[in-house]
């Protein structure tokens, strides 16, 4: 069965599954320098056809189109809040005629709702039919089907905590394919992390950038500290609020969301009255949410002692590496899985996986993280030149001349993290390199730069240093290494590690091997190769147009500005003038 999944809003994407194997997943932000969170509203089926053909398929090859259940919302049209009939968008058919379509709702579920219930839609006049699943269903099944638990036919808890919802837990039974809805574990929306911070500098002027604030806050709080008495107030106020919800048996979604909003207001007022430093309030709120998450998960697991102790975590909140690490380190679960696309960038894959589980015998998706768009072809540029450059030559350039190098190779990685194929790589040993990288990317100076490290060397440098191929957990830099690799060490002594093996990314692994031979350090700085606020660079030309670096390595060639002299035979890499 060939299934095409579509996500039409915020991180719009197209994914294709052919008999249980992921063929590709294209997020719109990774095409043509599009803005982050680009959508597929006003989808043109001719564009969809061109993407399929690029990967060797035609529209008529697809057995079922599946659309993630989140789009524009018309409150006047809705019979009730979150009603499926109120979610819609417009697409263009193969003749270019526009028509409006509907699809499933977002997914704040009540206890008895079936998370795998599909809705079917047909538009005969436009020759288009599809199924649609809840937005939360895509998160749930995208996480489970890509997990090692699915490959082993094991059951698992699945925690879904997205920006617009409360943390909801499910249990997927691998034997029966039945999903038990265990309900919300508490009543604070995922976007509260950013909403709380938006009351304070430097996050008060991020109008329209709410989806990017959370990651910045996670970095910024390293400059603050958790205040015990503030934490106590937060917890006591929260527990009183939760008790009132249970006592009054409140189930109305609007009321619950209002209570979540009012809870944050109480926290803000407390901070103002007691003159608590904003950065300390944010740091304390982070710890508060982490502690509540652990307590509530423990209570849930204790209620189901016979269930398999696996958990998948998904939704935008699963990008919080500190919470992920706290759950993994808690000992509550035998194994923890977070996909590399836990936010809405994985929703097209998740929609297709929902259909796969519902209508085929497959549970496990055969997938590779490097299944994104191909690089565009490069046309010669008058101000740049290029020559062949081997991986050992590139390692020497990075080692000898302390230059950030754009590294573009093969297909793009899935999800929001640059995992080597669309990265800026540089030596980690300079105290100034983090500042250089943040400056050329237009990022705040407190933002960290991640390390990319050979998997076998990670335990000697990081604690725990366990395999972490997708940058989803927190690792402490061991004391004896802090001064050796200052560019990747965050303010709190941690790093968002990515580990690489010879199998996962041969080119990057070889580069790390060669750099280690020269420096004794088995890692490099790794940050995403993109314009601020846009997706990964889709080609060499887009980097040249950006103009912030002097050298680009792509598919065996190094592209350099003509005023930059590179003579690989003699190992000379002379930068005439920096562009940043």
URWOFEN-V609327 format. One record per pair of residues at least 6 apart in sequence whose C-alpha atoms are under 6 Angstrom apart, sorted by sequence separation. I is the first residue (numbers start at 1). GAP is how many residues later the second one is. D is the distance in whole Angstrom. If there is no record, write none. Layout:
i=(I,I)
gap=(GAP,GAP)
d=(D,D)
This chain:
i=(7,17,29,52,92,123,161,198,357,459,489,516,530,552,566,6,16,29,91,122,160,172,458,502,529,530,552,566,6,16,78,91,121,160,171,551,5,15,29,77,90,121,159,171,412,551,565,5,15,28,49,90,120,159,170,512,550,4,14,89,90,120,158,170,512,550,564,4,14,74,89,119,158,170,409,463,564,3,13,73,88,119,157,169,408,462,463,3,13,73,88,118,157,169,408,462,2,12,13,72,87,118,156,168,407,462,2,12,71,72,87,156,168,407,462,477,71,155,167,168,407,461,477,1,155,167,406,476,155,194,405,475,84,154,194,405,475,84,153,166,404,115,166,404,474,166,310,165,309,310,312,164,309,310,311,312,313,471,11,12,312,316,471,10,11,12,107,163,315,316,471,10,11,12,104,106,107,162,163,314,315,470,10,103,104,105,106,107,469,9,104,468,469,8,9,468,548,8,467,548,8,290,69,69,70,69,70,69,374,451,373,450,372,373,449,371,372,370,372,370,372,448,370,369,455,369,454,455,450,451,452,453,454,455,44,452,42,43,44,45,46,42,43,45,231,434,226,433,224,225,429,431,224,429,431,226,428,225,226,3,224,428,2,2,3,4,5,6,7,3,5,9,221,69,66,68,69,65,66,67,68,69,70,66,69,68,453,345,453,452,111,188,452,451,341,451,452,340,450,451,450,428,427,428,426,426,425,425,424,424,423,424,423,424,423,422,440,418,395,395,391,395,392,340,409,405,406,407,408,409,405,325,324,325,321,321,322,157,158,162,321,156,157,158,159,160,161,162,156,158,160,162,161,375,376,375,389,388,389,388,389,387,387,386,386,385,385,384,384,385,384,383,143,142,142,138,141,139,142,138,141,138,141,150,151,150,145,145,146,145,219,222,222,68,11,15,11,14,15,13,7,6,5,21,20,21,22,5,26,5,24,25,26,24,3,36,35,36,35,36,34,30,29,30)
gap=(6,6,6,6,6,6,6,6,6,6,6,6,6,6,6,7,7,7,7,7,7,7,7,7,7,7,7,7,8,8,8,8,8,8,8,8,9,9,9,9,9,9,9,9,9,9,9,10,10,10,10,10,10,10,10,10,10,11,11,11,11,11,11,11,11,11,11,12,12,12,12,12,12,12,12,12,12,13,13,13,13,13,13,13,13,13,13,14,14,14,14,14,14,14,14,14,15,15,15,15,15,15,15,15,15,15,16,16,16,16,16,16,16,16,16,16,17,17,17,17,17,17,17,18,18,18,18,18,19,19,19,19,20,20,20,20,20,21,21,21,21,22,22,22,22,23,23,24,24,24,24,25,25,25,25,25,25,25,26,26,26,26,26,27,27,27,27,27,27,27,27,28,28,28,28,28,28,28,28,28,28,28,29,29,29,29,29,29,29,30,30,30,30,31,31,31,31,32,32,32,33,33,34,35,35,36,36,37,37,37,38,38,39,39,39,40,40,41,41,42,42,42,43,44,44,45,45,45,46,46,46,46,46,46,47,47,48,48,48,48,48,49,49,49,53,53,54,54,55,55,55,55,56,56,56,57,57,58,58,59,59,59,60,61,61,61,61,61,61,62,62,62,62,63,64,64,64,65,65,65,65,65,65,66,66,67,69,70,70,71,72,72,72,73,74,74,74,75,75,75,76,96,97,97,98,99,100,101,102,103,104,104,105,105,106,107,108,110,116,119,120,120,122,130,145,146,146,146,146,146,147,148,149,149,151,152,152,153,153,153,153,154,154,154,154,154,154,154,155,155,155,155,156,163,163,164,167,168,168,169,169,170,171,172,173,174,175,176,177,177,178,179,196,207,208,209,209,211,211,212,212,213,213,213,213,214,218,219,219,220,228,269,270,283,333,333,334,334,334,335,341,342,343,344,345,345,345,346,346,347,347,347,347,348,349,497,498,498,499,499,500,505,506,506)
d=(5,6,5,6,4,6,4,5,6,4,6,5,5,6,6,6,5,5,6,4,6,5,5,6,6,5,5,5,5,6,5,6,6,5,6,6,6,6,5,5,5,6,6,5,6,5,5,5,4,6,6,4,6,4,6,6,6,6,6,6,6,4,6,5,6,6,5,5,5,5,6,5,5,5,5,5,6,6,5,6,5,5,6,5,5,6,5,5,4,5,4,6,4,6,5,5,6,6,6,6,6,5,6,5,6,5,4,6,5,6,6,5,4,5,5,6,6,6,5,6,6,6,5,5,5,6,4,4,5,6,6,5,5,6,5,5,5,5,6,5,6,6,5,5,6,5,6,5,5,6,6,6,5,5,5,5,5,6,4,6,6,6,5,4,5,4,5,4,5,4,5,6,6,5,5,6,6,5,4,5,5,6,5,5,5,5,5,5,5,4,5,5,5,6,6,5,6,4,6,6,6,6,5,4,6,5,5,6,5,6,5,5,5,5,5,6,4,6,5,6,6,5,4,5,5,5,6,5,5,5,5,5,5,6,6,6,5,4,4,5,5,4,6,5,6,5,6,6,5,5,6,5,5,5,6,5,5,6,4,6,6,5,5,5,5,5,5,5,5,6,6,6,5,6,5,6,5,5,5,5,6,5,6,5,5,5,6,6,4,5,6,5,5,6,4,5,6,6,6,6,5,5,5,5,6,5,5,5,6,5,6,6,5,5,5,5,6,5,6,6,6,5,6,5,5,6,5,5,5,5,6,5,6,6,5,4,6,6,5,4,5,5,5,5,5,5,5,5,5,6,5,6,6,6,5,5,6,6,5,4,6,6,6,5,4,6,6,5,4,6,5,6,6,6,4,5,5,6,6,4,6,5,6,6,5,5,6,5,5,5,6,6,5,5,6,6,5,6,5,6,5,5,5,6,5,5,5,5,5,5,5,5,6,6,6,6,6,5,4,5,6,5,5,5)
